[in-house]
Amino acid sequence: MKQAKLTVLFLLINFGGLAFGSWLMNNGPMTEWYADLNKAPWSPPGWVFGFAWTTIMVCFSFYLGILFTKNYNFKLTFIYFIQFVLNVSWNYIFFNQHLILLGLLAIVLLTALLFFYFFKLSNKRENYKYLLLPYMIWLCIATSLNLYILIHN
């Protein structure tokens, strides 16, 4: 029961973070600035982002519900907070402020933190850590897109 309550709590927080990050973008993907950027040839169509982030946050919330039930400590809360801030702030940094290099730094740190979750914070004998794979894969793609924009603009 505790795990279910934690999962619901993380679903609310994570989807709230997505909504807040979207608001911070200030229509970023629809702006002239973004439309005029030289984007990577492998950039997915817009609808993929919504589908991907929904899948990611559902999987990540279930993962966190399990992780916090099994291993709760202050360190986990702090690491989650850093992940949340990096995830939400990237939208503001990149789309609102147009700070491509700082956005790249934020997304690289976020990606490293997700790999830390996977390799250091998850129980090595249980498969729940594989719920992180959609997030990790997406962050690798998003990092490559951010890097491409930095190099080619």
Summary of the structure (lengths in Angstrom):
residues: 153
radius of gyration: 15.9
end to end distance: 50.4
largest distance: 50.4
contacts: 433
relative contact order: 0.16
helix: 84%
strand: 0%
